[in-house]
Amino acid sequence: MSHETDLKEMSTSRFNQLNLVVDVRKGEARVASGPQPERDFDALRRAQEVSGVTLLTHAS
Amino acid sequence: MKVQTALLARYAEVEQQGGLLNVTGGGIDVFGVSRLPADFPVAFVLQLSFDDAEADQPHELAVTVLGPDLQPVGRRTTVPFTPTFGELHAEGWRGIFSVAGAIELTIEQIGAHSVQIDIDGKQAGGIPFRAVPADE
C-alpha cells in the first residue's frame, strides 16, 4: 500500500486520530506506522544531533 | 473546528485503540542549532475540537513553517481528515481529533519561526519557536 493510499484510508476511517510524518521540505505527509525511525524516540534524537540540533528546550 | 492543543515535543504518538496521546518532553519552543541550514524531524501534537456540524465531514489540515521574515520555509503540506464522534460521545460535547507524529523541519535562519496550522483554508493556530545559535 502506498503512503498516499495509506493516508487516505486512515484519514477517512472511523478513527479519530492520525500518526503522521509531515515533510514540509517536500510538501508531503504520510501515515507513520510500524517500526519507523520517526516513531522511535532515540532515532528522532539521533537525527536531530546529526543535523546540528543540540538543544531542545522551553523558553518561558 | 478549533486547535485545542498544539505542541512540539521530544516524542509523540496517538494510541490507535482509544486515541490516547503519549507525549514526552512537550512544549519545545527553542532549538539550538550549530549550523545552518538544519534539517531535522521533531515530534508534534495537535488536538482539533469539532462540533456536530463538523463531524463526518471531510476537512483539510495544512501545516506551513514560517521563518523570521514570515515567509514559508519549505512547502505548505496538507492532510485530509474526517472527524467522527466515538461510541462514548456525550451529547453536547465537542469531539477531539488527535494528530501526532513528526514534522521534518528546515531551519535556514536564526530567529523566530512558527508552525502555522490552517483548517479548511483558514488559519486556526500555530506553534511559535525560536532557533538560537548552539554552544559548541
N, CA and C atoms of all chains as a GROMACS GRO file, in nm:
protein
  588
    1MET      N    1   0.085  -0.119   0.000
    1MET     CA    2   0.000   0.000   0.000
    1MET      C    3   0.089   0.124   0.000
    2SER      N    4   0.060   0.216  -0.089
    2SER     CA    5   0.143   0.337  -0.095
    2SER      C    6   0.113   0.425   0.024
    3HIS      N    7   0.204   0.516   0.052
    3HIS     CA    8   0.183   0.609   0.163
    3HIS      C    9   0.059   0.694   0.137
    4GLU      N   10   0.038   0.734   0.010
    4GLU     CA   11  -0.075   0.819  -0.021
    4GLU      C   12  -0.206   0.745   0.002
    5THR      N   13  -0.212   0.619  -0.042
    5THR     CA   14  -0.332   0.539  -0.020
    5THR      C   15  -0.352   0.516   0.129
    6ASP      N   16  -0.243   0.489   0.198
    6ASP     CA   17  -0.247   0.466   0.341
    6ASP      C   18  -0.306   0.587   0.412
    7LEU      N   19  -0.258   0.706   0.374
    7LEU     CA   20  -0.304   0.830   0.437
    7LEU      C   21  -0.453   0.851   0.409
    8LYS      N   22  -0.495   0.828   0.284
    8LYS     CA   23  -0.635   0.849   0.251
    8LYS      C   24  -0.724   0.754   0.329
    9GLU      N   25  -0.682   0.629   0.339
    9GLU     CA   26  -0.765   0.532   0.411
    9GLU      C   27  -0.772   0.565   0.560
   10MET      N   28  -0.657   0.603   0.617
   10MET     CA   29  -0.656   0.634   0.759
   10MET      C   30  -0.739   0.759   0.790
   11SER      N   31  -0.726   0.860   0.704
   11SER     CA   32  -0.792   0.987   0.734
   11SER      C   33  -0.941   0.983   0.709
   12THR      N   34  -0.989   0.880   0.642
   12THR     CA   35  -1.132   0.870   0.619
   12THR      C   36  -1.193   0.751   0.694
   13SER      N   37  -1.114   0.688   0.779
   13SER     CA   38  -1.164   0.574   0.853
   13SER      C   39  -1.236   0.622   0.979
   14ARG      N   40  -1.287   0.529   1.054
   14ARG     CA   41  -1.362   0.566   1.174
   14ARG      C   42  -1.270   0.581   1.294
   15PHE      N   43  -1.149   0.622   1.270
   15PHE     CA   44  -1.059   0.656   1.378
   15PHE      C   45  -1.060   0.807   1.395
   16ASN      N   46  -1.039   0.851   1.516
   16ASN     CA   47  -1.032   0.995   1.538
   16ASN      C   48  -0.890   1.038   1.566
   17GLN      N   49  -0.796   0.973   1.502
   17GLN     CA   50  -0.657   1.009   1.525
   17GLN      C   51  -0.571   0.970   1.406
   18LEU      N   52  -0.462   1.041   1.394
   18LEU     CA   53  -0.364   1.012   1.289
   18LEU      C   54  -0.225   1.021   1.348
   19ASN      N   55  -0.142   0.925   1.316
   19ASN     CA   56   0.001   0.938   1.341
   19ASN      C   57   0.065   0.970   1.206
   20LEU      N   58   0.126   1.087   1.198
   20LEU     CA   59   0.171   1.139   1.070
   20LEU      C   60   0.319   1.173   1.070
   21VAL      N   61   0.377   1.168   0.954
   21VAL     CA   62   0.506   1.233   0.929
   21VAL      C   63   0.479   1.341   0.826
   22VAL      N   64   0.501   1.466   0.865
   22VAL     CA   65   0.476   1.581   0.779
   22VAL      C   66   0.611   1.634   0.732
   23ASP      N   67   0.636   1.626   0.603
   23ASP     CA   68   0.764   1.672   0.548
   23ASP      C   69   0.740   1.803   0.474
   24VAL      N   70   0.768   1.915   0.542
   24VAL     CA   71   0.742   2.045   0.478
   24VAL      C   72   0.847   2.078   0.374
   25ARG      N   73   0.956   2.002   0.372
   25ARG     CA   74   1.055   2.025   0.266
   25ARG      C   75   1.000   1.978   0.132
   26LYS      N   76   0.927   1.866   0.136
   26LYS     CA   77   0.870   1.810   0.013
   26LYS      C   78   0.723   1.846  -0.007
   27GLY      N   79   0.660   1.897   0.098
   27GLY     CA   80   0.517   1.924   0.090
   27GLY      C   81   0.435   1.797   0.092
   28GLU      N   82   0.485   1.694   0.164
   28GLU     CA   83   0.418   1.564   0.166
   28GLU      C   84   0.392   1.520   0.310
   29ALA      N   85   0.285   1.445   0.328
   29ALA     CA   86   0.254   1.384   0.457
   29ALA      C   87   0.223   1.237   0.436
   30ARG      N   88   0.260   1.156   0.532
   30ARG     CA   89   0.229   1.014   0.522
   30ARG      C   90   0.201   0.959   0.663
   31VAL      N   91   0.132   0.849   0.666
   31VAL     CA   92   0.100   0.787   0.794
   31VAL      C   93   0.225   0.719   0.850
   32ALA      N   94   0.251   0.742   0.977
   32ALA     CA   95   0.362   0.675   1.045
   32ALA      C   96   0.308   0.551   1.112
   33SER      N   97   0.358   0.438   1.072
   33SER     CA   98   0.312   0.314   1.132
   33SER      C   99   0.427   0.215   1.135
   34GLY      N  100   0.421   0.126   1.230
   34GLY     CA  101   0.525   0.025   1.239
   34GLY      C  102   0.655   0.082   1.293
   35PRO      N  103   0.761   0.004   1.283
   35PRO     CA  104   0.889   0.043   1.344
   35PRO      C  105   0.968   0.140   1.257
   36GLN      N  106   0.914   0.258   1.233
   36GLN     CA  107   0.982   0.359   1.152
   36GLN      C  108   1.062   0.451   1.244
   37PRO      N  109   1.169   0.511   1.192
   37PRO     CA  110   1.253   0.596   1.276
   37PRO      C  111   1.177   0.706   1.348
   38GLU      N  112   1.076   0.764   1.279
   38GLU     CA  113   1.005   0.874   1.341
   38GLU      C  114   0.915   0.829   1.456
   39ARG      N  115   0.902   0.700   1.476
   39ARG     CA  116   0.826   0.651   1.591
   39ARG      C  117   0.921   0.591   1.694
   40ASP      N  118   1.046   0.631   1.686
   40ASP     CA  119   1.147   0.581   1.778
   40ASP      C  120   1.211   0.703   1.844
   41PHE      N  121   1.195   0.714   1.975
   41PHE     CA  122   1.245   0.830   2.049
   41PHE      C  123   1.393   0.852   2.022
   42ASP      N  124   1.473   0.747   2.032
   42ASP     CA  125   1.618   0.761   2.015
   42ASP      C  126   1.655   0.798   1.872
   43ALA      N  127   1.582   0.743   1.775
   43ALA     CA  128   1.612   0.774   1.635
   43ALA      C  129   1.583   0.921   1.605
   44LEU      N  130   1.477   0.974   1.663
   44LEU     CA  131   1.448   1.116   1.645
   44LEU      C  132   1.562   1.200   1.700
   45ARG      N  133   1.607   1.166   1.819
   45ARG     CA  134   1.714   1.242   1.883
   45ARG      C  135   1.844   1.234   1.800
   46ARG      N  136   1.874   1.115   1.751
   46ARG     CA  137   1.996   1.099   1.670
   46ARG      C  138   1.987   1.184   1.543
   47ALA      N  139   1.872   1.184   1.480
   47ALA     CA  140   1.855   1.263   1.357
   47ALA      C  141   1.871   1.411   1.385
   48GLN      N  142   1.825   1.455   1.501
   48GLN     CA  143   1.842   1.596   1.538
   48GLN      C  144   1.990   1.627   1.561
   49GLU      N  145   2.059   1.539   1.630
   49GLU     CA  146   2.201   1.562   1.658
   49GLU      C  147   2.283   1.564   1.530
   50VAL      N  148   2.253   1.474   1.438
   50VAL     CA  149   2.326   1.469   1.311
   50VAL      C  150   2.308   1.600   1.234
   51SER      N  151   2.191   1.664   1.251
   51SER     CA  152   2.163   1.788   1.181
   51SER      C  153   2.217   1.911   1.254
   52GLY      N  154   2.283   1.889   1.366
   52GLY     CA  155   2.340   2.000   1.440
   52GLY      C  156   2.247   2.064   1.541
   53VAL      N  157   2.138   1.997   1.573
   53VAL     CA  158   2.046   2.048   1.676
   53VAL      C  159   2.089   1.989   1.810
   54THR      N  160   2.141   2.074   1.895
   54THR     CA  161   2.199   2.025   2.020
   54THR      C  162   2.120   2.069   2.142
   55LEU      N  163   2.015   2.143   2.121
   55LEU     CA  164   1.935   2.192   2.234
   55LEU      C  165   1.788   2.195   2.195
   56LEU      N  166   1.704   2.136   2.278
   56LEU     CA  167   1.561   2.150   2.266
   56LEU      C  168   1.510   2.185   2.405
   57THR      N  169   1.448   2.302   2.416
   57THR     CA  170   1.404   2.343   2.548
   57THR      C  171   1.284   2.436   2.538
   58HIS      N  172   1.243   2.486   2.655
   58HIS     CA  173   1.127   2.574   2.665
   58HIS      C  174   1.176   2.709   2.716
   59ALA      N  175   1.131   2.816   2.651
   59ALA     CA  176   1.190   2.947   2.678
   59ALA      C  177   1.126   3.020   2.795
   60SER      N  178   0.997   3.002   2.816
   60SER     CA  179   0.931   3.088   2.914
   60SER      C  180   0.860   3.009   3.020
   61MET      N  181  -1.423   2.426   1.379
   61MET     CA  182  -1.304   2.346   1.410
   61MET      C  183  -1.203   2.436   1.480
   62LYS      N  184  -1.155   2.394   1.596
   62LYS     CA  185  -1.060   2.475   1.672
   62LYS      C  186  -0.936   2.392   1.705
   63VAL      N  187  -0.821   2.460   1.708
   63VAL     CA  188  -0.700   2.394   1.756
   63VAL      C  189  -0.700   2.406   1.907
   64GLN      N  190  -0.718   2.296   1.974
   64GLN     CA  191  -0.724   2.296   2.121
   64GLN      C  192  -0.585   2.283   2.181
   65THR      N  193  -0.500   2.203   2.119
   65THR     CA  194  -0.363   2.181   2.167
   65THR      C  195  -0.271   2.177   2.046
   66ALA      N  196  -0.157   2.243   2.059
   66ALA     CA  197  -0.056   2.236   1.953
   66ALA      C  198   0.080   2.246   2.019
   67LEU      N  199   0.159   2.141   2.009
   67LEU     CA  200   0.287   2.133   2.079
   67LEU      C  201   0.394   2.070   1.991
   68LEU      N  202   0.517   2.114   2.011
   68LEU     CA  203   0.632   2.037   1.966
   68LEU      C  204   0.685   1.960   2.086
   69ALA      N  205   0.744   1.845   2.061
   69ALA     CA  206   0.782   1.757   2.173
   69ALA      C  207   0.904   1.673   2.135
   70ARG      N  208   0.959   1.608   2.235
   70ARG     CA  209   1.067   1.513   2.208
   70ARG      C  210   1.012   1.388   2.138
   71TYR      N  211   0.890   1.348   2.178
   71TYR     CA  212   0.828   1.231   2.117
   71TYR      C  213   0.677   1.241   2.136
   72ALA      N  214   0.601   1.197   2.038
   72ALA     CA  215   0.455   1.198   2.049
   72ALA      C  216   0.394   1.096   1.956
   73GLU      N  217   0.294   1.028   2.004
   73GLU     CA  218   0.215   0.938   1.920
   73GLU      C  219   0.074   0.927   1.976
   74VAL      N  220  -0.018   0.884   1.891
   74VAL     CA  221  -0.155   0.858   1.932
   74VAL      C  222  -0.176   0.708   1.936
   75GLU      N  223  -0.233   0.659   2.046
   75GLU     CA  224  -0.266   0.516   2.052
   75GLU      C  225  -0.379   0.488   1.954
   76GLN      N  226  -0.360   0.388   1.870
   76GLN     CA  227  -0.461   0.358   1.768
   76GLN      C  228  -0.592   0.310   1.831
   77GLN      N  229  -0.582   0.241   1.941
   77GLN     CA  230  -0.702   0.197   2.011
   77GLN      C  231  -0.728   0.294   2.127
   78GLY      N  232  -0.831   0.371   2.117
   78GLY     CA  233  -0.866   0.462   2.226
   78GLY      C  234  -0.823   0.604   2.202
   79GLY      N  235  -0.721   0.626   2.124
   79GLY     CA  236  -0.683   0.761   2.086
   79GLY      C  237  -0.609   0.841   2.192
   80LEU      N  238  -0.558   0.774   2.296
   80LEU     CA  239  -0.483   0.849   2.397
   80LEU      C  240  -0.350   0.894   2.340
   81LEU      N  241  -0.305   1.009   2.388
   81LEU     CA  242  -0.178   1.065   2.342
   81LEU      C  243  -0.065   1.023   2.435
   82ASN      N  244   0.045   0.981   2.378
   82ASN     CA  245   0.168   0.957   2.454
   82ASN      C  246   0.267   1.065   2.411
   83VAL      N  247   0.298   1.155   2.505
   83VAL     CA  248   0.383   1.270   2.475
   83VAL      C  249   0.498   1.275   2.575
   84THR      N  250   0.618   1.291   2.525
   84THR     CA  251   0.735   1.309   2.610
   84THR      C  252   0.801   1.441   2.575
   85GLY      N  253   0.831   1.520   2.675
   85GLY     CA  254   0.902   1.645   2.652
   85GLY      C  255   0.824   1.743   2.568
   86GLY      N  256   0.695   1.762   2.598
   86GLY     CA  257   0.613   1.854   2.522
   86GLY      C  258   0.640   2.000   2.558
   87GLY      N  259   0.624   2.089   2.460
   87GLY     CA  260   0.639   2.232   2.487
   87GLY      C  261   0.770   2.291   2.438
   88ILE      N  262   0.840   2.220   2.352
   88ILE     CA  263   0.966   2.274   2.300
   88ILE      C  264   0.936   2.400   2.218
   89ASP      N  265   1.007   2.509   2.250
   89ASP     CA  266   0.994   2.628   2.167
   89ASP      C  267   1.128   2.696   2.141
   90VAL      N  268   1.237   2.629   2.175
   90VAL     CA  269   1.371   2.678   2.143
   90VAL      C  270   1.456   2.562   2.090
   91PHE      N  271   1.516   2.584   1.974
   91PHE     CA  272   1.610   2.487   1.919
   91PHE      C  273   1.747   2.554   1.910
   92GLY      N  274   1.848   2.490   1.967
   92GLY     CA  275   1.984   2.536   1.950
   92GLY      C  276   2.046   2.464   1.833
   93VAL      N  277   2.091   2.540   1.733
   93VAL     CA  278   2.146   2.479   1.611
   93VAL      C  279   2.292   2.522   1.594
   94SER      N  280   2.375   2.426   1.558
   94SER     CA  281   2.518   2.454   1.545
   94SER      C  282   2.557   2.491   1.403
   95ARG      N  283   2.468   2.466   1.306
   95ARG     CA  284   2.496   2.505   1.168
   95ARG      C  285   2.364   2.519   1.093
   96LEU      N  286   2.372   2.595   0.984
   96LEU     CA  287   2.254   2.621   0.902
   96LEU      C  288   2.285   2.587   0.756
   97PRO      N  289   2.187   2.542   0.680
   97PRO     CA  290   2.053   2.508   0.728
   97PRO      C  291   2.054   2.379   0.811
   98ALA      N  292   1.955   2.366   0.897
   98ALA     CA  293   1.939   2.245   0.977
   98ALA      C  294   1.810   2.175   0.936
   99ASP      N  295   1.823   2.055   0.888
   99ASP     CA  296   1.707   1.973   0.851
   99ASP      C  297   1.693   1.862   0.955
  100PHE      N  298   1.579   1.855   1.019
  100PHE     CA  299   1.566   1.753   1.124
  100PHE      C  300   1.418   1.727   1.153
  101PRO      N  301   1.387   1.610   1.208
  101PRO     CA  302   1.249   1.581   1.248
  101PRO      C  303   1.226   1.622   1.393
  102VAL      N  304   1.107   1.669   1.420
  102VAL     CA  305   1.069   1.696   1.559
  102VAL      C  306   0.925   1.648   1.578
  103ALA      N  307   0.900   1.589   1.695
  103ALA     CA  308   0.766   1.536   1.722
  103ALA      C  309   0.667   1.650   1.746
  104PHE      N  310   0.542   1.627   1.714
  104PHE     CA  311   0.438   1.729   1.735
  104PHE      C  312   0.308   1.664   1.777
  105VAL      N  313   0.222   1.746   1.836
  105VAL     CA  314   0.088   1.702   1.877
  105VAL      C  315  -0.012   1.810   1.837
  106LEU      N  316  -0.122   1.770   1.778
  106LEU     CA  317  -0.234   1.860   1.755
  106LEU      C  318  -0.360   1.792   1.808
  107GLN      N  319  -0.443   1.870   1.877
  107GLN     CA  320  -0.578   1.823   1.910
  107GLN      C  321  -0.676   1.924   1.853
  108LEU      N  322  -0.760   1.878   1.763
  108LEU     CA  323  -0.857   1.963   1.696
  108LEU      C  324  -0.995   1.931   1.751
  109SER      N  325  -1.066   2.032   1.800
  109SER     CA  326  -1.200   2.007   1.852
  109SER      C  327  -1.303   2.042   1.743
  110PHE      N  328  -1.408   1.961   1.739
  110PHE     CA  329  -1.509   1.981   1.634
  110PHE      C  330  -1.648   1.965   1.693
  111ASP      N  331  -1.746   2.029   1.630
  111ASP     CA  332  -1.884   2.021   1.679
  111ASP      C  333  -1.969   1.932   1.588
  112ASP      N  334  -2.097   1.924   1.619
  112ASP     CA  335  -2.186   1.833   1.546
  112ASP      C  336  -2.184   1.858   1.395
  113ALA      N  337  -2.187   1.986   1.358
  113ALA     CA  338  -2.195   2.018   1.215
  113ALA      C  339  -2.067   1.983   1.141
  114GLU      N  340  -1.957   1.971   1.215
  114GLU     CA  341  -1.828   1.943   1.151
  114GLU      C  342  -1.795   1.794   1.149
  115ALA      N  343  -1.871   1.715   1.226
  115ALA     CA  344  -1.846   1.571   1.231
  115ALA      C  345  -1.889   1.504   1.101
  116ASP      N  346  -1.818   1.397   1.068
  116ASP     CA  347  -1.849   1.316   0.949
  116ASP      C  348  -1.843   1.396   0.819
  117GLN      N  349  -1.768   1.503   0.822
  117GLN     CA  350  -1.746   1.585   0.702
  117GLN      C  351  -1.595   1.588   0.673
  118PRO      N  352  -1.557   1.583   0.548
  118PRO     CA  353  -1.414   1.591   0.517
  118PRO      C  354  -1.360   1.732   0.544
  119HIS      N  355  -1.242   1.737   0.602
  119HIS     CA  356  -1.175   1.864   0.629
  119HIS      C  357  -1.031   1.852   0.582
  120GLU      N  358  -0.965   1.968   0.578
  120GLU     CA  359  -0.825   1.970   0.536
  120GLU      C  360  -0.740   2.041   0.641
  121LEU      N  361  -0.639   1.970   0.687
  121LEU     CA  362  -0.539   2.028   0.776
  121LEU      C  363  -0.419   2.068   0.691
  122ALA      N  364  -0.367   2.188   0.712
  122ALA     CA  365  -0.248   2.232   0.640
  122ALA      C  366  -0.143   2.280   0.739
  123VAL      N  367  -0.020   2.238   0.718
  123VAL     CA  368   0.093   2.276   0.803
  123VAL      C  369   0.192   2.355   0.719
  124THR      N  370   0.228   2.474   0.768
  124THR     CA  371   0.328   2.557   0.699
  124THR      C  372   0.426   2.610   0.804
  125VAL      N  373   0.553   2.600   0.776
  125VAL     CA  374   0.653   2.656   0.867
  125VAL      C  375   0.693   2.793   0.815
  126LEU      N  376   0.682   2.893   0.901
  126LEU     CA  377   0.718   3.029   0.865
  126LEU      C  378   0.850   3.067   0.931
  127GLY      N  379   0.937   3.135   0.856
  127GLY     CA  380   1.064   3.177   0.909
  127GLY      C  381   1.058   3.316   0.971
  128PRO      N  382   1.173   3.370   1.012
  128PRO     CA  383   1.176   3.501   1.078
  128PRO      C  384   1.116   3.614   0.993
  129ASP      N  385   1.121   3.599   0.862
  129ASP     CA  386   1.063   3.701   0.775
  129ASP      C  387   0.917   3.673   0.741
  130LEU      N  388   0.859   3.576   0.813
  130LEU     CA  389   0.719   3.535   0.795
  130LEU      C  390   0.693   3.470   0.660
  131GLN      N  391   0.799   3.438   0.589
  131GLN     CA  392   0.785   3.366   0.462
  131GLN      C  393   0.793   3.215   0.488
  132PRO      N  394   0.723   3.135   0.409
  132PRO     CA  395   0.728   2.990   0.429
  132PRO      C  396   0.870   2.935   0.413
  133VAL      N  397   0.906   2.845   0.502
  133VAL     CA  398   1.031   2.769   0.490
  133VAL      C  399   0.989   2.628   0.450
  134GLY      N  400   1.013   2.593   0.328
  134GLY     CA  401   0.960   2.467   0.278
  134GLY      C  402   0.823   2.490   0.218
  135ARG      N  403   0.743   2.385   0.216
  135ARG     CA  404   0.617   2.390   0.142
  135ARG      C  405   0.498   2.366   0.235
  136ARG      N  406   0.386   2.427   0.199
  136ARG     CA  407   0.260   2.403   0.270
  136ARG      C  408   0.221   2.258   0.247
  137THR      N  409   0.191   2.187   0.355
  137THR     CA  410   0.162   2.043   0.346
  137THR      C  411   0.022   2.018   0.396
  138THR      N  412  -0.059   1.952   0.314
  138THR     CA  413  -0.200   1.932   0.350
  138THR      C  414  -0.229   1.785   0.378
  139VAL      N  415  -0.326   1.766   0.468
  139VAL     CA  416  -0.369   1.631   0.507
  139VAL      C  417  -0.522   1.631   0.517
  140PRO      N  418  -0.588   1.541   0.446
  140PRO     CA  419  -0.733   1.531   0.461
  140PRO      C  420  -0.769   1.450   0.586
  141PHE      N  421  -0.879   1.487   0.648
  141PHE     CA  422  -0.924   1.406   0.763
  141PHE      C  423  -1.075   1.424   0.779
  142THR      N  424  -1.137   1.323   0.838
  142THR     CA  425  -1.281   1.326   0.862
  142THR      C  426  -1.306   1.289   1.009
  143PRO      N  427  -1.336   1.387   1.092
  143PRO     CA  428  -1.361   1.357   1.234
  143PRO      C  429  -1.498   1.292   1.253
  144THR      N  430  -1.506   1.211   1.356
  144THR     CA  431  -1.634   1.145   1.384
  144THR      C  432  -1.647   1.128   1.535
  145PHE      N  433  -1.768   1.128   1.583
  145PHE     CA  434  -1.789   1.106   1.727
  145PHE      C  435  -1.773   0.958   1.760
  146GLY      N  436  -1.714   0.932   1.875
  146GLY     CA  437  -1.694   0.795   1.920
  146GLY      C  438  -1.818   0.739   1.991
  147GLU      N  439  -1.808   0.612   2.026
  147GLU     CA  440  -1.921   0.543   2.089
  147GLU      C  441  -1.959   0.605   2.223
  148LEU      N  442  -1.861   0.661   2.293
  148LEU     CA  443  -1.887   0.714   2.427
  148LEU      C  444  -1.912   0.865   2.424
  149HIS      N  445  -1.931   0.919   2.308
  149HIS     CA  446  -1.954   1.063   2.296
  149HIS      C  447  -2.081   1.103   2.371
  150ALA      N  448  -2.071   1.210   2.448
  150ALA     CA  449  -2.188   1.261   2.521
  150ALA      C  450  -2.247   1.378   2.445
  151GLU      N  451  -2.377   1.383   2.440
  151GLU     CA  452  -2.445   1.490   2.368
  151GLU      C  453  -2.403   1.626   2.423
  152GLY      N  454  -2.370   1.715   2.334
  152GLY     CA  455  -2.329   1.849   2.377
  152GLY      C  456  -2.179   1.865   2.388
  153TRP      N  457  -2.106   1.755   2.392
  153TRP     CA  458  -1.959   1.764   2.398
  153TRP      C  459  -1.905   1.787   2.259
  154ARG      N  460  -1.795   1.862   2.255
  154ARG     CA  461  -1.722   1.873   2.128
  154ARG      C  462  -1.633   1.750   2.113
  155GLY      N  463  -1.617   1.704   1.992
  155GLY     CA  464  -1.528   1.591   1.967
  155GLY      C  465  -1.384   1.638   1.956
  156ILE      N  466  -1.292   1.544   1.970
  156ILE     CA  467  -1.149   1.574   1.958
  156ILE      C  468  -1.088   1.483   1.852
  157PHE      N  469  -1.022   1.543   1.755
  157PHE     CA  470  -0.945   1.468   1.657
  157PHE      C  471  -0.798   1.493   1.688
  158SER      N  472  -0.724   1.386   1.715
  158SER     CA  473  -0.584   1.400   1.756
  158SER      C  474  -0.489   1.362   1.643
  159VAL      N  475  -0.387   1.443   1.627
  159VAL     CA  476  -0.282   1.417   1.528
  159VAL      C  477  -0.148   1.426   1.600
  160ALA      N  478  -0.063   1.328   1.579
  160ALA     CA  479   0.071   1.332   1.638
  160ALA      C  480   0.168   1.270   1.540
  161GLY      N  481   0.295   1.288   1.566
  161GLY     CA  482   0.395   1.231   1.478
  161GLY      C  483   0.518   1.318   1.472
  162ALA      N  484   0.569   1.336   1.352
  162ALA     CA  485   0.692   1.414   1.337
  162ALA      C  486   0.679   1.509   1.219
  163ILE      N  487   0.735   1.628   1.236
  163ILE     CA  488   0.748   1.724   1.127
  163ILE      C  489   0.895   1.729   1.087
  164GLU      N  490   0.919   1.713   0.959
  164GLU     CA  491   1.055   1.728   0.908
  164GLU      C  492   1.078   1.876   0.882
  165LEU      N  493   1.151   1.941   0.972
  165LEU     CA  494   1.170   2.086   0.966
  165LEU      C  495   1.296   2.123   0.890
  166THR      N  496   1.295   2.240   0.834
  166THR     CA  497   1.416   2.302   0.781
  166THR      C  498   1.430   2.439   0.846
  167ILE      N  499   1.541   2.463   0.911
  167ILE     CA  500   1.568   2.596   0.967
  167ILE      C  501   1.684   2.655   0.888
  168GLU      N  502   1.658   2.771   0.827
  168GLU     CA  503   1.759   2.836   0.744
  168GLU      C  504   1.820   2.959   0.808
  169GLN      N  505   1.750   3.014   0.911
  169GLN     CA  506   1.797   3.136   0.976
  169GLN      C  507   1.779   3.126   1.126
  170ILE      N  508   1.863   3.194   1.199
  170ILE     CA  509   1.842   3.213   1.341
  170ILE      C  510   1.725   3.310   1.359
  171GLY      N  511   1.640   3.285   1.458
  171GLY     CA  512   1.531   3.377   1.484
  171GLY      C  513   1.398   3.307   1.507
  172ALA      N  514   1.293   3.388   1.514
  172ALA     CA  515   1.159   3.337   1.545
  172ALA      C  516   1.097   3.269   1.424
  173HIS      N  517   1.035   3.156   1.450
  173HIS     CA  518   0.965   3.080   1.348
  173HIS      C  519   0.825   3.044   1.401
  174SER      N  520   0.746   2.985   1.316
  174SER     CA  521   0.616   2.936   1.359
  174SER      C  522   0.571   2.821   1.271
  175VAL      N  523   0.510   2.722   1.334
  175VAL     CA  524   0.440   2.619   1.258
  175VAL      C  525   0.294   2.665   1.249
  176GLN      N  526   0.254   2.710   1.133
  176GLN     CA  527   0.118   2.760   1.116
  176GLN      C  528   0.023   2.645   1.085
  177ILE      N  529  -0.090   2.644   1.153
  177ILE     CA  530  -0.190   2.540   1.134
  177ILE      C  531  -0.313   2.602   1.070
  178ASP      N  532  -0.349   2.555   0.952
  178ASP     CA  533  -0.471   2.601   0.885
  178ASP      C  534  -0.570   2.485   0.880
  179ILE      N  535  -0.695   2.517   0.903
  179ILE     CA  536  -0.802   2.418   0.887
  179ILE      C  537  -0.897   2.470   0.781
  180ASP      N  538  -0.921   2.390   0.681
  180ASP     CA  539  -1.011   2.426   0.572
  180ASP      C  540  -0.976   2.565   0.515
  181GLY      N  541  -0.848   2.589   0.501
  181GLY     CA  542  -0.803   2.711   0.436
  181GLY      C  543  -0.794   2.834   0.525
  182LYS      N  544  -0.830   2.819   0.653
  182LYS     CA  545  -0.825   2.935   0.744
  182LYS      C  546  -0.724   2.909   0.854
  183GLN      N  547  -0.650   3.015   0.890
  183GLN     CA  548  -0.552   2.998   0.997
  183GLN      C  549  -0.626   2.967   1.126
  184ALA      N  550  -0.586   2.856   1.190
  184ALA     CA  551  -0.656   2.810   1.310
  184ALA      C  552  -0.566   2.806   1.432
  185GLY      N  553  -0.437   2.820   1.414
  185GLY     CA  554  -0.346   2.815   1.528
  185GLY      C  555  -0.203   2.810   1.481
  186GLY      N  556  -0.113   2.801   1.577
  186GLY     CA  557   0.028   2.794   1.541
  186GLY      C  558   0.112   2.754   1.660
  187ILE      N  559   0.233   2.714   1.629
  187ILE     CA  560   0.330   2.678   1.734
  187ILE      C  561   0.454   2.764   1.711
  188PRO      N  562   0.472   2.869   1.791
  188PRO     CA  563   0.591   2.952   1.774
  188PRO      C  564   0.715   2.883   1.831
  189PHE      N  565   0.827   2.903   1.766
  189PHE     CA  566   0.954   2.853   1.822
  189PHE      C  567   1.067   2.941   1.773
  190ARG      N  568   1.179   2.935   1.842
  190ARG     CA  569   1.296   3.013   1.804
  190ARG      C  570   1.413   2.921   1.775
  191ALA      N  571   1.492   2.960   1.679
  191ALA     CA  572   1.620   2.894   1.655
  191ALA      C  573   1.729   2.988   1.708
  192VAL      N  574   1.815   2.933   1.792
  192VAL     CA  575   1.924   3.012   1.851
  192VAL      C  576   2.056   2.942   1.821
  193PRO      N  577   2.166   3.018   1.818
  193PRO     CA  578   2.296   2.952   1.798
  193PRO      C  579   2.327   2.861   1.916
  194ALA      N  580   2.372   2.742   1.885
  194ALA     CA  581   2.405   2.647   1.991
  194ALA      C  582   2.549   2.665   2.034
  195ASP      N  583   2.572   2.647   2.162
  195ASP     CA  584   2.710   2.645   2.211
  195ASP      C  585   2.773   2.515   2.168
  196GLU      N  586   2.889   2.523   2.109
  196GLU     CA  587   2.958   2.401   2.066
  196GLU      C  588   3.018   2.329   2.186
   0.00000   0.00000   0.00000
